[in-house]
Amino acid sequence: MKIIIKSVMIVLISAILFCSCTDSDNQTAENTEQTQESEALTDVSETISETTEQNIAEVKTEITTTTAKVQTTQSQKNCCIAEGCYKEADKSITGISGQTEYYCKEHYDELEELINMLLDSTKSSSDSYGSASMGEKNALSMAKNYIDIMPFSYSGLVEQLEFEGYSHSEAVYGADNCGADWNKQAEKQAANYLALMPFSRQELIEQLEFEGYTHSQAVYGAEANGY
């Protein structure tokens, strides 16, 4: 009987040990499998991350290169800013605002010529007025006053200044520098005459010449008033 009980206990203990070992082995196998899966996922994640970073870097490089090309192309193809001109600019200046202004050769040359004319005119006026005597400056001021009030021919203005007591050279200086357009003066004078009385074309031209206008100025004045 004892032998039987001992045998049964041996069998039970063996079964328990077998089950325990089996469960342990299964658990170990599961842990190993999970570890392998985790390592595999980590490898895939790292691969994806590396690939993404590489692609982003490549895209950034491509964008930077493209932007540089566009900027270079734009800087090489500035258009002339002159109104109505669409030519490619090959000249540039710094404008009054401090910004760079671009011009084609044709408009740049025109601008340069205009600036030179203004500079020459300013210099000439400055030199002329700077060296003028007191009498010449006053004659010039008086000449401008007369021109603002009524029309005068060149010779008529000189005579009027001389009548005011200025010397001939002072009167000439005033008439030369007053800025009058003698054709326009003849036009105004002709209009004044026609407002007073009717004149034939020939009579009007002769009257303007009597006032000191040249023949071409007198003709201009008559034609500007309808003759």
Residue pairs with C-beta under 8 A, 6 or more apart in sequence:
77 88
78 88
78 89
78 92
78 102
79 85
79 86
79 87
79 88
79 89
79 102
80 86
80 87
80 88
80 89
80 102
80 103
80 104
80 107
81 89
81 101
81 102
81 103
82 103
82 104
82 107
85 104
85 106
85 107
87 104
87 106
88 104
89 102
89 103
89 104
90 104
90 105
90 108
91 102
91 103
91 104
91 105
91 108
92 100
92 101
92 102
92 103
93 100
93 101
93 103
93 108
93 111
94 100
94 101
95 101
103 111
128 177
129 137
129 177
132 140
132 173
133 170
135 166
135 167
135 170
136 169
136 170
136 173
136 174
138 166
138 170
139 161
139 166
139 170
139 171
139 173
139 174
140 173
140 174
140 177
140 178
141 174
142 161
142 164
142 166
142 174
143 157
143 161
143 174
143 175
143 177
143 178
143 180
144 178
144 179
146 152
146 157
146 160
146 161
147 157
147 178
147 179
147 180
147 185
150 192
151 185
151 186
151 188
151 189
151 192
152 160
152 180
152 185
152 212
153 182
153 185
153 186
153 189
153 208
153 211
153 212
153 213
153 217
154 175
154 180
154 182
154 212
155 212
156 211
156 212
157 171
157 174
157 175
157 178
157 180
158 168
158 171
158 172
158 174
158 175
159 171
159 212
161 170
161 171
161 174
161 175
162 168
162 171
166 174
182 213
182 214
182 217
183 217
183 220
183 221
183 224
185 213
185 217
186 208
186 213
186 217
186 218
186 220
186 221
186 224
187 220
187 221
187 224
187 225
188 221
189 208
189 211
189 213
189 221
190 204
190 208
190 218
190 221
190 222
190 224
190 225
191 225
193 199
193 204
193 207
193 208
194 204
194 225
199 207
201 222
201 227
204 218
204 221
204 222
204 225
204 227
205 215
205 218
205 219
205 221
205 222
206 218
208 217
208 218
208 221
208 222
209 215
209 218
213 221
